Amino acid sequence: MDVWNNFWGDKQMKINLISAITYAAVIVVSLVYLVPIVWLAISAFFPEACIHDMSSFKSFPINKMTLNNFWQVLVEAPTTGPLTIPPKEFIQTVINTIYFSLGSALLTVSVCSLGAFVLALHRRRLEKVAISFFLLAQLIPWMVTLIPQFIMYIQLGLFDTIQGLILSGTAGSIPLIILILRSYFISIPIELMESALIDGASRLSILFRIVLPLAKPVVASGAIIVFINTWNYYMGPLILSASLNSKTVQVQIAELVGQFSANYSLMCASAVVVILPPVFVAILFQKYIVSGLVAGAVKG
């Protein structure tokens, strides 16, 4: 009993135990996310017959590895067989997704920069009401607004257009990004903005010449978050697009699942191709994501 009391009485021992439990939890959560991705990447290099027999890793013999799945996705689709994607259509949907993600990221950051600047400049009058509004908007699931958007897009002629998808992605991203930017903008001394106003600078000049140069990491992190979120967005493009004019690659991949069968080999290969762009973006701009979010969180 004394040994047990001494164990829990040792402060350093408590810290070590908490650290061990934390690391173990992180490892478990990481495995939950990484194992399906690893399985997906492995399956992309094997024919359909091997994927259906996936009782263990032994069903994936090395001598049957092939790049044929990627060839069928990117170069030449098989002339026979159900549930295939013509490479031209696949590439077109990838291009649509790039337009959708980049457009949503740029428009969201532009709109949120203006909104967050107003909140920072008039923080006493608007802050509580605006923050409550955006927090409430965060609680509303994106999917709840899709049917009203669908009806409105039909009436406005925005259905099955990239512009319509960009507006949808922007609308869903504004609450989070404007809160991130606002939390950093209010850390900039209000006296700096007021002195610029006294010197004759317009509010837009203050935003573009003072605020945004100081907030580059936060703005970049916001744009990257929107890009990744909209790249992975499925339900919106599924409802708001109907043809190759605006169909995204996620919707195209889902069409490889039929009523009674699915082409898992092409699905895995397509998914691996689609995963690469956001992974590269996250790796290349990792420091901006981390520094921007930390700056926004701490300084707010």
Secondary structure, DSSP 8 states (H G I E B T S, - for coil): -HHHHHHHH-HHHHHHHHHHHHHHHHHHHHHHHHHHHHHHHHHTTS-HHHHH--SSGGGS-GGG--SHHHHHHHT---SSSSS---HHHHHHHHHHHHHHHHHHHHHHHHHHHHHHHHHHHTHHHHHHHHHHHHHHHHHS-GGGGHHHHHHHHHHHT-TT-HHHHHHHHHHHHHHHHHHHHHHHHTTS-HHHHHHHHHTT--HHHHIIIIIHHHTHHHHHHHHHHHHHHHHT--HHHHHH--STTT--HHHHHHTTB-SS-B-HHHHHHHHHHHHHHHHHHHHHTHHHHHHHHHHHHHH-
